[in-house]
Amino acid sequence: MNTVILSNNYDCFLDECEVDTVRVVNVEGLYYEYVRPACVEQSFYNGAKKLVKDRTGNAPNTCANPRMPTAMEACCPLDASISRIKATRNYIYDGERMTYGRANKNCASIGRKLCDFEAIDSSIVPEFKTGYHWTTAKCSIEIKIDQEGHVAIVYNIENRRGDQALHISEESLNYFKVYWESNEYPNRFNNCGNASGCTALSGGGCQCETAVAEGTVFFSKPSSADEILSTLLIGSMNPEVFDDGTFIKQKEAEFTVYLKNGVYDSDTVFEVVDDMYRTFFMKNAFSRVKVVGGNFYFRNAPHFMSMIADSKPYGIGETTRRDAEYETEAVLDHYFYHPNVAPFLCIHFIKRFGISNPSPLYVEKCAVAFHNGTYSSGSHSYGSGLYGDLSALIASIALDREARTPVLDADPAHGSLREPILKVIGFMRALKFEQDPRVPTTKLIFMNEKIGQMAHSFETVFSFFSSDHIPNNGPLHFASLTSPESAKLEMPLTIGLLNGIFSLVKYGLSGCNNGFGMNSGSGSCKDDGLYEKAIGALRFGPVTVSSRVTSSSDDAEQRSDNGSVLVASRDLSLGESKRSSQWVGMRFTNIQVPKKAIVIGAYIEFEVDEIDKKATSLSIRGEPVDNPSEFSTENYNISNRLLTNAMVSWDDIPAWEKISDKHKTPDLSPIIQELVDRSGWVLGNSVVLIINGTGTRVAEAWDGDPKNAPLLVVTYSTDDESAPTGRSTSEIIDNLATLLTAGRLNTERKEHILEAVKSTGGDVQAGLRLAEQLVATTPEFHTTSLSAPSGENRQKQRAQSSSTDEYKSIVYLYFDGGCDSFNMLAPYSCPDIIDPVSGKTSNTYDKYLAIREHVALTSKISLEIDASDSSQPCTSFGIHPNLPTLRDLYNERSALFVANAGLLLKPVDKTNYREQTPTQLFSHNTLSRETKQVDLNEEISGTGVLGRLNDALAEFGYSTSMFSISGSTITLAGQPGVNPPQSVLRRTGLDSFNSEPSSTNMKDTIKKLNNVTNKDYGFMSETWAYGLYEAMDQHSALYDALDQVSLSQSFPATNLGNQLSTVAELIQTHTQRGTNRDLFYVSLGGFDTHADVGPALAARFDEVDGALSAFVNEMKAQGLWAQTTLVQFSDFARTLSPNSGNGTDHGWGQNVFIMGGSLNGGKIMGNYPGEFSEKSSIGLSRGRLIPTTPWDAIWNGIAQWCGVTTESDLDKILPMRKNFPPTHLFNISDLYT
């Protein structure tokens, strides 16, 4: 695409001077499209004129500002009194748009005039050359005002004969915010302001006529740039684009003035540069919209997109992609330059850089750097000086004193937990992970499931964890300090992280014992430093590599008497055979030892092939060739090879008394050292070792058993510092502490690790591997703060006594993202009702179809359920066709719905809901958290509804447990320290923990390293240590129990199917666990359906139905269906009115379901709306509905069923319950039989 930008103004030429708009420009034989710069129009204006398309009948009618070039001319005869007026055209080019005045002029030039025509004369003007045309008919612009003061535009069109677009009609729901002066506007409570131009609407709003007042703001020079920017609200084109002499330019200290008429008037333009270095051209004018006959005003609202809509796709309106892109850019600019952007970004960036609770001063310095686009530190400066420069922001974060000073290490709230994936990568880098050169890339497998995080693999747009996450326990919780990364301290993720690190140390990067890689190579998972199944390994300190004889020609025997060589022998006779003394050669390929490495140890491991006890002494040498060849049958092929100077004697070899036993040679490091010191040695060369002597020992050969052929093992270091020779174990641990904890590892913890290493019996490498694992469990490794043990052992939380009461369980099912529940439960058959105001007949189903439009769940596809006994506006309702299990349970009276329920502090309607609902409505994060807490006033801060229920049940003597199968959740958070916290399990159950420990008391050592920390040290460290301790105890209690479970039903292998399968397994173990009250949390995402709600919801409900069917059948098979209640919630419902992407947006009141064997089901409780528009007292814009049933109503009955019946205890569980009259709350008898 070629773009030409004119640097100067050019005079018009010929026809160019006779048009208002230019579409195509001929420049030296090349044609260019003229692209108009971004320009806004004002929504309200005086003297509006009707536009109409070229034909009668249903041709669309609309209105336009006569000053804007938005329509074509339609020229009528001067005698326009004839009954049917046919118009013709007078234009310069096809598609020409012009102002009303230009249209009138064009018609006058051919002896015609504008009029309210009925048709364009098709015999003169083809239809494709017509569009929207000016008429002389008038329009008035009116507004509908809702109870919140939002307005929708209504065009009252004189002599309208065709259709009118919905967004400008009386049925419009396209409300938008305007800025009313003094925040006063006509509404039903002030009788529509007693304005003569207003009428009351049946839905409670007002419809008013408008007029526009315009004028001059400054009649003299303003005092400052700030005064201009804070007062003027209408922009202007750069005056420099006008002809010379149009404006008089005056440069002032803070701004530039352009005077058109030599005085300050409404044509004056001010040029101002703001503190973000943006240049503004502001017109010295105001435009206020007045309610006719009243004293109400608001600022005239601008818009980019034309109100003249296309009559059909690719039609003839003025809406263009160009203006949509301009508007999008303007919105992005508005966000980008918003004053909250800098502190918002700074807080989030700082938290990612390792300080979870930055000081206000730190954030302010960062925000200033972002705003100014520059940051200076010493003699260095960073950034371009432009607003929003990220290099300045990053420099301000990394170089600030708060990021670098060690003084803050003494602040217990300083620092952060490290992100899981950064811990893994940091561990691999610090301990010199090396990839097997035969494998092209390093792959970490299933990291999201194992540790909860993987690069470029977050599950939602909200990343891996919330930046304002506060742990449910510990010092951070009590101090209300954030720790985003602590959201990943769930038991299965903590276990998964340590399992992976332990596996990496012991087996290399592989799948061994829940490692981070996949199994490769041969051999088995052995903690021997050989990494036979790995695709890479840690190479810190002494490195051990191995190579096994891998082909028939890589081991051979040669008789000494005649030199004959046998390369296909099934065994190797070391020393003497039955016929002769002999030479044995072995070739080991791909030796991964770098040149000049320090060889610390080496040996060959043989497997016994024959039992032999005779005295045997052997000599071992190497072949001093850089990459020796394989063996051949040529006589003397072994003994004729060169031999190293270094020789190792293997004297008085013990008897080989058992087939398949393993025996090792003495240390062969002198031989290997001589070979790798050769000038031609390179990594990956082969090594030949040759043995001769007296006596006999018979070992396996490759041709006899390839898996147990001779194995060469070499241990080396690349520098003296890594070698253990001359270095104590404590020095090695100090080195690890420096690499893995930046030297912060506490002395007492080092002593615990040293004591554990000593138990390995002097095996340097085994001790090193154990030390690496233990350091990786310490608080110092997992956080960036200092830590010190207090000397106090952790105590298990109070064990709950067993009870003989009947077992019951609650399963909390959360639809994450905001479920479009009015397509889960929709009207089906509804009686007609006569509107007392309009007298019109209507019913709820028709109203539902009207507002839902093409996304409606119609009765043709929904599953009908009877609701004749439910006091609802319909006698039957339809369930989504992908939820047949829910329909069947409803018909069995084991399921019920609660209609239009949601989060409420107290009963409200649209006149007071904002003031009486102290939360951020329609926000995912906020409503998700509040729905799970059900405590808007934070009366029991940091707790969730099931956590408080658990506390109450435990106080009554019930033995309770809480499990989340979908990550740590506030739902299950009780009061800290009162009862054992929630156990968090993966949806696929539990893996074993450290199934092959490197020392017999490794678990006890890990707990010692994570005992209670000193309160004067890091809160982050205590958060990790407490979390690990709890995770180990929870895992130990659950793993064995779940290992014995066998379910009768096959669950679908879906997200929710796996979660409910785990719930069913836990329920089956309740007797073994000694509990009689279990509370579970499961969730399913994917309900944020801003686009394509139909297929998205169908897929989600299909998964829900399969999982619920298996779960219900399993509970029935266990005989526990009557003891189980499953209740479903979501963030909110969605707008009943769809958006342009076939999706729906954030709403409020929603329909939810409850199921269980003891339910008094088969009914719909609450109040299903009979009216969805703003006519209703609960109807907000676009079909957002204020809930009429609070969450407290549902939980009130469930808590009673679970065993909490006293009013005082119910008030503790549901702190908002007391705000609702008893008739708003469900009792146990309402919900259960």
PyMOL commands that set and color helices and strands:
alter all, ss='L'
color gray80, all
select helices_A, chain A and resi 14-18+100-108+127-129+166-168+181-183+188-190+192-194+225-231+239-241+321-336+341-352+360-372+390-399+401-404+406-410+420-430+447-451+474-478+484-488+491-507+552-554+669-676+706-708+729-741+747-758+764-775+779-782+821-823+844-855+884-891+913-916+924-933+945-955+970-972+1002-1009+1019-1043+1055-1068+1070-1073+1093-1118+1121-1123+1181-1183+1191-1202+1207-1213+1217-1219+1222-1224+1228-1231
alter helices_A, ss='H'
color red, helices_A
select strands_A, chain A and resi 24-27+30-33+41-42+49-52+61-64+75-76+86-87+113-114+119-120+133-145+151-157+198-200+206-216+248-251+255-259+269-273+279-283+285-291+297-299+302-303+375-377+380-382+433-435+536-538+543-548+555-559+565-566+571-575+582-588+598-607+617-622+648-650+662-664+687-694+696-700+711-717+808-815+825-829+833-834+841-842+863-866+876-879+895-902+960-964+983-984+1077-1084+1124-1130+1150-1156+1164-1166+1189-1190
alter strands_A, ss='S'
color yellow, strands_A
deselect
rebuild
show_as cartoon
